[in-house]
Amino acid sequence: MLEMVLESLVHLKVPEKTDVQMILCDNGSLRETKEIVQGFEKRLPFKVIFLKEEATGIVYMRNRILEKAINIGAAFLAFLDDDEEVDQNWLVRLDQVRVKFSAQVVQGNVQQQFPVVPNLDLLTKFFPGSFDKNTGDELNDAYTNNVLFDLSLVRLHGLRFNNRFNLTGGSDSFFFSQLKEKGARIVFAKDAVVTETIPISRANIEWVLFRFYRNGYTKYLMDVQRLGKLVAFRRAIKTVYKAFKECAFNKKTTAMQPQDESILLQKKCLRAKGTFHALMGIPFTEYDVIHGD
């Protein structure tokens, strides 16, 4: 996957009058990453800064990149994942939307490429990670799978990705929610495209349902960080109680419902279950599992 994303970056166009550098951080990979990167350095249209982060976890990796960008005096930072390929105009489009809409955060468009699997139509309808929006639409969330953001507010408020979400996931959405609370405007850029290759281990309804559980779990953790334990507890109890009544009542009829309605009901039930487990302190570590090659 790393070779695929680097090959796509070879053809990347960069905004005019802009000095672009790439920071690539290796964090516990199963093979030597540096040799792969060195094989591309002369072909890439920008300088490459290679980092090795020894502390295991996505938050440590993201913070290492963020701190490096700040230390070298970068004005903006764009993130993408190592299982994606960029359109050659990706970075130019992100920057154009930033300027046009006076945005501090621009979320790009993630187009997902699935293997041939059963229930593909249903899977693509409910699969997380993309936005069905138009360019310039304001968002409440942003993710590091395709984003450009101004570092000035990050510097001013000393923001970092929160270690509390290191193994659960959700550190990027929490980070950008903090930026929004500090006054950042988040907008969507439909033409700033990256293509994400979905591994077979995620291309199934079971994984999507698991994601709903994770969302409920991390939502409670975010509420604790933002609002305090008491307010988060009250919100969680209300959410769990309301969902429990609906889920318990519909449990016997779920299998008889149309697929879309069944999944929507399971979404509500699993989010509530995740919230309840987080409330009870039951451990959850999504990032113990590595997907893809």
C-alpha positions as CSV (number, residue, x, y, z in Angstrom):
1,M,0.0,0.0,0.0
2,L,2.8,2.4,0.8
3,E,4.3,1.9,-2.7
4,M,0.9,2.6,-4.2
5,V,0.5,5.9,-2.4
6,L,4.1,7.0,-3.2
7,E,3.6,6.2,-6.8
8,S,0.5,8.4,-7.0
9,L,2.4,11.2,-5.2
10,V,5.1,11.2,-8.0
11,H,2.6,12.9,-10.2
12,L,1.2,15.3,-7.7
13,K,0.9,19.0,-8.7
14,V,1.7,21.5,-6.0
15,P,0.1,25.0,-5.5
16,E,2.0,27.8,-7.1
17,K,4.5,29.8,-5.0
18,T,4.3,27.1,-2.3
19,D,7.2,25.1,-0.8
20,V,5.9,21.6,-0.2
21,Q,7.6,18.9,1.9
22,M,6.4,15.5,2.8
23,I,6.7,14.0,6.3
24,L,6.4,10.2,6.4
25,C,6.3,8.5,9.7
26,D,6.9,4.8,10.2
27,N,5.2,3.4,13.3
28,G,5.8,-0.3,14.0
29,S,5.5,-1.6,10.4
30,L,6.1,-5.2,9.6
31,R,8.7,-4.4,6.9
32,E,11.5,-1.9,6.4
33,T,9.7,1.3,5.3
34,K,12.8,3.5,4.8
35,E,14.1,1.5,1.9
36,I,10.8,1.9,0.1
37,V,10.8,5.7,0.7
38,Q,14.4,6.1,-0.5
39,G,13.5,4.4,-3.7
40,F,11.0,7.1,-4.5
41,E,12.9,10.2,-3.2
42,K,14.4,11.2,-6.5
43,R,11.1,10.8,-8.3
44,L,8.9,12.8,-5.9
45,P,8.3,16.6,-6.6
46,F,9.2,17.6,-3.1
47,K,11.7,16.9,-0.2
48,V,10.9,13.9,2.0
49,I,11.3,13.9,5.8
50,F,11.4,10.4,7.1
51,L,10.5,9.8,10.8
52,K,10.5,6.6,12.9
53,E,8.1,6.7,15.9
54,E,8.9,4.0,18.4
55,A,5.9,4.5,20.7
56,T,3.2,2.2,19.3
57,G,-0.1,3.8,18.3
58,I,-1.7,6.1,15.8
59,V,-1.9,9.1,18.1
60,Y,1.9,9.0,18.7
61,M,2.5,8.9,14.9
62,R,0.1,11.7,14.2
63,N,1.6,13.9,16.9
64,R,5.1,13.2,15.7
65,I,4.1,14.5,12.2
66,L,2.3,17.4,13.7
67,E,5.2,18.5,15.9
68,K,7.7,18.1,13.0
69,A,5.5,20.3,10.8
70,I,5.4,23.0,13.5
71,N,9.1,22.8,14.2
72,I,10.0,23.3,10.5
73,G,7.7,26.4,10.4
74,A,5.0,25.0,8.1
75,A,1.9,27.2,7.7
76,F,-0.4,24.3,6.7
77,L,-0.4,20.5,7.1
78,A,-2.2,18.0,4.9
79,F,-2.8,14.5,6.1
80,L,-3.6,11.3,4.1
81,D,-3.4,7.6,4.9
82,D,-1.0,5.0,3.6
83,D,-3.8,2.9,2.0
84,E,-4.8,5.8,-0.3
85,E,-3.8,7.1,-3.7
86,V,-4.1,10.8,-4.6
87,D,-5.4,12.5,-7.7
88,Q,-2.7,14.6,-9.2
89,N,-4.7,17.8,-8.4
90,W,-5.5,16.7,-4.8
91,L,-3.3,19.3,-3.0
92,V,-4.1,22.1,-5.4
93,R,-7.8,21.6,-5.0
94,L,-7.6,21.5,-1.2
95,D,-5.7,24.8,-1.2
96,Q,-8.0,26.4,-3.7
97,V,-11.0,25.6,-1.5
98,R,-9.2,26.9,1.6
99,V,-8.6,30.2,-0.1
100,K,-12.0,30.5,-1.7
101,F,-14.0,29.8,1.4
102,S,-11.6,31.3,4.0
103,A,-11.5,28.0,5.7
104,Q,-9.0,26.9,8.4
105,V,-9.8,23.2,7.7
106,V,-10.6,21.6,4.4
107,Q,-11.8,18.0,4.3
108,G,-11.3,16.3,0.9
109,N,-13.3,13.6,-0.9
110,V,-12.5,10.0,-0.2
111,Q,-13.6,7.6,-2.9
112,Q,-13.6,4.0,-1.7
113,Q,-12.6,1.1,-3.9
114,F,-14.1,-2.2,-2.8
115,P,-13.2,-5.8,-3.7
116,V,-15.9,-7.9,-5.2
117,V,-17.8,-9.2,-2.1
118,P,-21.4,-10.2,-1.2
119,N,-23.9,-7.4,-0.4
120,L,-21.7,-4.8,-2.1
121,D,-24.5,-2.3,-2.6
122,L,-25.5,-2.5,1.0
123,L,-21.9,-2.3,2.1
124,T,-21.1,0.9,0.1
125,K,-24.2,2.6,1.4
126,F,-23.3,2.2,5.1
127,F,-19.5,2.2,4.9
128,P,-17.9,5.0,7.0
129,G,-15.2,7.4,5.9
130,S,-16.6,9.6,3.2
131,F,-19.0,12.7,3.0
132,D,-21.9,13.1,0.6
133,K,-21.5,16.9,0.3
134,N,-20.8,19.7,-2.2
135,T,-17.7,21.9,-2.3
136,G,-17.9,24.7,0.2
137,D,-20.5,22.9,2.5
138,E,-19.6,23.4,6.1
139,L,-18.8,20.3,8.2
140,N,-18.8,19.5,11.9
141,D,-16.1,16.8,11.5
142,A,-12.9,16.2,9.6
143,Y,-10.5,13.2,9.4
144,T,-6.9,12.6,8.7
145,N,-7.7,10.4,5.7
146,N,-7.8,13.5,3.5
147,V,-7.5,16.9,5.1
148,L,-5.6,20.3,4.9
149,F,-5.6,22.6,7.9
150,D,-4.0,25.9,9.0
151,L,-1.5,25.4,11.8
152,S,-1.9,28.9,13.3
153,L,-4.7,27.9,15.6
154,V,-2.9,24.7,16.5
155,R,0.1,26.7,17.6
156,L,-1.9,29.3,19.4
157,H,-3.8,26.8,21.5
158,G,-1.1,24.0,21.8
159,L,-3.5,21.4,20.3
160,R,-2.4,17.8,19.9
161,F,-4.0,14.5,19.1
162,N,-5.3,13.1,22.4
163,N,-3.6,9.9,23.7
164,R,-6.8,8.8,25.3
165,F,-7.9,7.6,21.8
166,N,-4.6,5.9,20.9
167,L,-6.1,2.4,20.6
168,T,-9.8,3.1,20.4
169,G,-9.7,5.4,17.3
170,G,-11.4,8.8,17.1
171,S,-8.4,11.0,17.9
172,D,-8.7,12.8,14.5
173,S,-12.4,13.7,14.8
174,F,-11.8,14.9,18.4
175,F,-8.8,17.0,17.3
176,F,-10.8,18.7,14.6
177,S,-13.8,19.2,16.9
178,Q,-11.4,21.1,19.2
179,L,-10.2,23.2,16.3
180,K,-13.8,24.0,15.4
181,E,-14.5,25.0,19.0
182,K,-11.5,27.4,18.8
183,G,-13.1,29.1,15.8
184,A,-11.9,27.1,12.8
185,R,-14.2,26.8,9.8
186,I,-14.4,23.3,8.3
187,V,-15.5,23.0,4.7
188,F,-15.7,20.2,2.1
189,A,-13.7,20.0,-1.2
190,K,-15.4,17.5,-3.5
191,D,-12.8,17.6,-6.2
192,A,-9.8,17.0,-3.9
193,V,-9.9,13.3,-4.3
194,V,-8.1,10.4,-2.8
195,T,-8.9,6.8,-3.5
196,E,-9.0,4.4,-0.6
197,T,-8.5,0.7,-1.3
198,I,-10.7,-1.3,1.2
199,P,-9.0,-4.5,2.3
200,I,-11.1,-7.7,2.3
201,S,-11.0,-7.8,6.1
202,R,-13.1,-4.7,6.2
203,A,-15.3,-5.3,3.2
204,N,-18.1,-6.9,5.1
205,I,-21.3,-5.9,7.0
206,E,-19.9,-7.3,10.2
207,W,-17.0,-4.8,10.2
208,V,-19.4,-1.9,9.4
209,L,-21.6,-2.9,12.4
210,F,-18.4,-3.1,14.6
211,R,-17.7,0.5,13.5
212,F,-21.1,1.6,14.8
213,Y,-20.1,0.1,18.2
214,R,-16.8,2.0,18.1
215,N,-18.6,5.3,17.4
216,G,-20.7,4.9,20.5
217,Y,-17.7,4.0,22.6
218,T,-15.5,6.9,21.4
219,K,-18.4,9.4,21.6
220,Y,-18.7,8.9,25.3
221,L,-14.9,9.3,25.7
222,M,-15.0,12.6,23.7
223,D,-17.9,13.8,25.9
224,V,-15.9,13.1,29.0
225,Q,-12.9,15.1,27.6
226,R,-15.0,18.0,26.5
227,L,-17.8,18.2,29.0
228,G,-16.6,16.4,32.1
229,K,-17.6,13.0,33.6
230,L,-20.9,14.1,35.1
231,V,-22.4,15.7,32.0
232,A,-21.1,12.8,29.8
233,F,-22.6,10.3,32.2
234,R,-26.0,11.9,32.0
235,R,-25.9,12.1,28.2
236,A,-24.8,8.4,28.0
237,I,-27.5,7.2,30.3
238,K,-30.2,9.0,28.3
239,T,-28.8,7.6,25.0
240,V,-28.5,4.0,26.3
241,Y,-32.0,4.0,28.0
242,K,-33.7,5.3,24.9
243,A,-31.9,2.9,22.5
244,F,-32.5,0.0,24.9
245,K,-36.2,0.3,24.8
246,E,-36.3,0.5,21.0
247,C,-33.8,-2.3,20.5
248,A,-35.4,-4.7,23.0
249,F,-38.8,-4.1,21.5
250,N,-37.6,-4.8,17.9
251,K,-35.2,-7.6,18.7
252,K,-37.5,-10.4,17.6
253,T,-38.6,-8.6,14.4
254,T,-35.2,-7.4,13.2
255,A,-34.7,-10.4,10.8
256,M,-38.0,-9.7,9.2
257,Q,-37.3,-6.1,8.4
258,P,-35.9,-4.8,5.0
259,Q,-32.1,-4.8,5.1
260,D,-31.7,-1.0,5.3
261,E,-34.1,-0.7,8.2
262,S,-32.5,-3.6,10.0
263,I,-29.0,-2.1,9.7
264,L,-30.2,1.3,10.8
265,L,-31.8,-0.3,13.9
266,Q,-28.6,-2.3,14.6
267,K,-26.6,0.9,14.2
268,K,-28.6,2.6,17.0
269,C,-28.4,-0.5,19.2
270,L,-24.6,-1.0,18.7
271,R,-23.8,2.6,19.2
272,A,-25.7,2.5,22.5
273,K,-23.9,-0.7,23.5
274,G,-20.5,0.9,22.8
275,T,-21.6,3.9,24.9
276,F,-22.6,1.6,27.7
277,H,-19.3,-0.3,27.6
278,A,-17.3,2.9,27.6
279,L,-19.4,4.1,30.6
280,M,-18.6,0.8,32.4
281,G,-14.9,1.0,31.6
282,I,-14.9,-2.2,29.5
283,P,-11.7,-2.1,27.4
284,F,-11.9,-1.6,23.7
285,T,-8.8,-1.5,21.3
286,E,-9.7,-1.3,17.7
287,Y,-6.1,-0.6,16.6
288,D,-4.8,-3.9,17.9
289,V,-5.7,-5.2,14.5
290,I,-3.8,-4.3,11.3
291,H,-5.8,-4.3,8.0
292,G,-4.2,-4.5,4.6
293,D,-0.7,-5.1,3.4
